[in-house]
Amino acid sequence: MINKVIKPKERILITSTRLFHSQGYNSTGINQIIKEAKVAKATMYEHFKSKDELAIEFLNRRHLFWFNELQKHTKNKVELKEKIISSFEFIASMNKNENFNGCVFLNILSEIKTSNKLILTTIQKHKSDLREYFFKITNDKKISDLIYILFEGAIIESQLYRDNWPISKSINFLNNYIK
């Protein structure tokens, strides 16, 4: 098997992903990313003009990854109820795989200034796409928004308690109220 060399830009993104997940956005410095990615400072700034630009690339990639995984998790579900329940089960799966780190979009949101429109817009796009995902499933704006809010709450509370009980409670509620 031929050992594939990872290009500098990809090493920067892999390193920043790991560090943003484990340390948070504000606690991760550019110099740490440069050192751990084993790139020169000039290389870093050749690919990303700022830490915010790196964060946007990270969030855009995370968005694609996250929705791809959600689609894979729910693809065999046909009925409305089972598709929605499977979406919540996806959170539990992500919690297991990512040690209850929660939503990286909301984690970064809590760390940036509200004046940071570029990152804020990227986060809002992810959340708008999630709302749209639930709308496509339900074809009902009021119901889809309530499911979205329940979904977001389940993510936050499971991160807070480092447990999937909020997801289980949400699934129980949905089982009783969705036909």
N, C-alpha and C positions, 0 to 999 in steps of 0.2 A: 504494500500500500504506500502510495506517495504521500509524504507529509506536506500538507498545504500550508503555505506561508500566509499568515494573516496580515493584510495591508494595514498601514498605520491608522487610517481613518476608522477602519473596523475595530482595531485594538482600542482606540479612544472610546468608541461607542460601547464596546463590551465592558471596558473598565468603568466608564461612567454609569452604565446600567447597574453594575454590581454595587458600586459605591452609593449611588442615589438610593438604591433599595435598602442597603444596610445602614447607611449613615444619615441619609436625608440629603436634600439639595443644598441647604445653606452650610451644612457641616462638611461638605465635600468641596475642596479647593481645586482650582485649576492645576496648581503645582503638584498636588497629590495624583491627579489624573495623569498628568504628563509623566511623572515618575513611574507609576504603576503600569501605564500603557507602554512604557519604554519608547517614548517618542521625544523628539526635540521640541522645544517651545515653539520654534518657527513652524514645525510640522503641525502642531496643534492649531496655531492661528492661521495656517494655510487652509485648513479644513473648516474651522469654526472661529469666527471673528470674536466671539464672546461666549461666556458661560451660558447666557440666555439662549444663544443660537444653538449651542450643544443641547440644552434642555429641550428645545423645540424639536430637534431631530430625534432625541431620545423619546419624547412623548409621541411623536408621529409614528415611530417604529413600534412603540408599545401599543398604540391604538390598533395598528394592523395585526399585531400578534394577538392581542386580547380578543378582538372580534373574530379572528380566525379560530381561536380556541373555543370561543362561545358557540360559533357556528358548528364546529365539529362535535361539541358536546350535545347540541340540540338537534342535529340534522335528521335523526331517525324518528323524531317526534312529530306526529301529524296533528293530533287534536290540540285545540287551544290550551286546555288545562295542562296537559302533559308537556307542552312546549314551554309554558311559563314555569311550571315546577322544575323542569330540567334546567332552565336558566338560573334558578336559585340554587340548584344542586351544583351548578358550575362554580358558584362562589365558594361553596364548601370544598370543592376540588382544588380551586386556586389557593384557598387558605392552607390546605394540606401541603401543596407544592411550594408555597412561598412563605410558610411559617407565620401566617396571620399578619403579613406586612400591610394588608389593606390595599386601598386604591392609590396607586402612585400619583394619579392626577390630583386627587384630593390632598394627598400628603404634600405635594409640591405647592398646591394652592395655599395651604396653610403657612407656607414658608415665604411666599413672595409678597411684595407690596402690591396693593390693589392698583397702583399706577402702571404695573408691568402688563401692558395691554397685549403684547405678543404672546407671552406664555398664557395669560388669562384666556385669550381667544382660542388658543390650541386646546386648553382644558374644556372650555365651553363647547367646542366642536365635538370632542369625544362624548360629552354628556348629552348633547343634542342628538348625536347618532344613536346613543343608547335609548333615549326617549323615542326616537323614530323606530328603532328595532321593536320596542313593545307596541307601538302604534300599528306597525305592520302585522303583528301577531293578532292583536285584538280588533283592529279597525274601529276603535272607539277611543277618542281623545281623552275623555274623563277617566275611563278605566285604565288606559295605558299610563297616564300620568300618575295615578295612584299606585299602580304596580311599580313604576319607576321609583317613586319615593320610598316605597317599602323595600325595594331592591337596594337602593342607596343606603337606607337605614340599616339593613342587614349587613352590608359590607362594613360600615363604620362600627356598629356595635360588636360584630364578631372580631374586629381588630382590637377594640377596646378591651373586651373580655378574653381575647385569645381563645375563643371557643366558638363552635358552630351553633350554639343554642339559638341565637337570633334568626339564623337561617331556618332552623327546624320550626321555630314558632311561626315564621312567615309562611313556610310551606303548609303548616297545619291550618293557618288562617285561609290561605288560598284554596286549599282542598275543600274547605267548608263553604266558600263564597263564590267560587268560579264553577260554572256548569260545564 
